[in-house]
Amino acid sequence: MKILGIDLGEARVGLALSDDLGMLAHPLETVAVRETPVIPRIVQIVAKEKVTRIILGLPRNMDGTYGPAAEKTRAFAEQLRAAVPCEVQLWMNA
C-alpha cells in the first residue's frame, strides 16, 4: 500500500511517497506550479508508483479555523478525486 503525501502551496507543491508498507514517507519531488501542471504530474506518479491513497494536508489559520487556503485545498482535492483512481483523503490535524 503506497501513499502519496501532498503539501499544497501557491508556488510549489511538495510530494512525498511512502514505502510499500505505508509506514515511512520519503521526499519524492517538488513541483513548480508555474512550470508544471500539477494534477497531470500527480496522475503520472499515481500510475507509475501504484499509489493506493493520497493524503492532502488541510491547512488551518493560527487560531485553528479554516480559511482561504483550506478552501483552495478542498477544491484541489475535488479536482484530484476526478483525475485519479485512488482514495484522496484530507488530513485535518487537531
ZAMARGU-4260 file (C-alpha; in steps of 0.2 Angstrom, whole numbers, plus 5000, padded with zeros to 4 digits):
<rodrens>
0) 5000/5000/5000 | 5009/5016/4994 | 5003/5033/5000 | 5007/5049/4992 | 5008/5064/5003
5) 5005/5081/4996 | 5009/5098/5003 | 5000/5111/4993 | 5007/5128/4990 | 5005/5143/4979
10) 5021/5142/4971 | 5027/5124/4974 | 5018/5108/4978 | 5029/5096/4989 | 5026/5077/4986
15) 5032/5063/4997 | 5030/5044/4994 | 5028/5031/5007 | 5037/5014/5007 | 5027/4998/5002
20) 5020/4996/5019 | 5014/5014/5020 | 5024/5017/5036 | 5038/5029/5031 | 5037/5043/5019
25) 5052/5050/5009 | 5053/5066/4999 | 5049/5062/4981 | 5049/5079/4972 | 5044/5097/4972
30) 5033/5103/4958 | 5034/5121/4952 | 5016/5126/4949 | 5020/5139/4936 | 5031/5127/4926
35) 5022/5110/4928 | 5004/5106/4928 | 5002/5098/4945 | 4987/5087/4943 | 4993/5078/4927
40) 5010/5076/4936 | 5002/5068/4951 | 4992/5056/4939 | 5008/5050/4932 | 5015/5047/4949
45) 5000/5038/4955 | 5001/5026/4940 | 5019/5023/4940 | 5021/5020/4959 | 5004/5011/4960
50) 4998/5023/4974 | 4983/5017/4983 | 4979/5033/4994 | 4983/5051/4993 | 4984/5062/5009
55) 4982/5080/5007 | 4986/5092/5021 | 4972/5104/5025 | 4979/5120/5032 | 4972/5130/5047
60) 4974/5148/5052 | 4984/5151/5068 | 4968/5152/5078 | 4963/5134/5072 | 4949/5140/5060
65) 4949/5136/5041 | 4952/5150/5029 | 4955/5153/5011 | 4970/5141/5010 | 4959/5127/5016
70) 4946/5131/5003 | 4959/5130/4989 | 4965/5114/4996 | 4947/5107/4996 | 4944/5112/4978
75) 4961/5105/4973 | 4956/5088/4982 | 4940/5088/4972 | 4949/5090/4955 | 4961/5077/4961
80) 4947/5064/4965 | 4941/5066/4947 | 4958/5063/4940 | 4965/5048/4950 | 4958/5031/4953
85) 4964/5030/4971 | 4957/5037/4988 | 4960/5056/4991 | 4960/5060/5010 | 4961/5077/5018
90) 4972/5077/5034 | 4965/5088/5047 | 4977/5088/5061 | 4969/5093/5078
</rodrens>
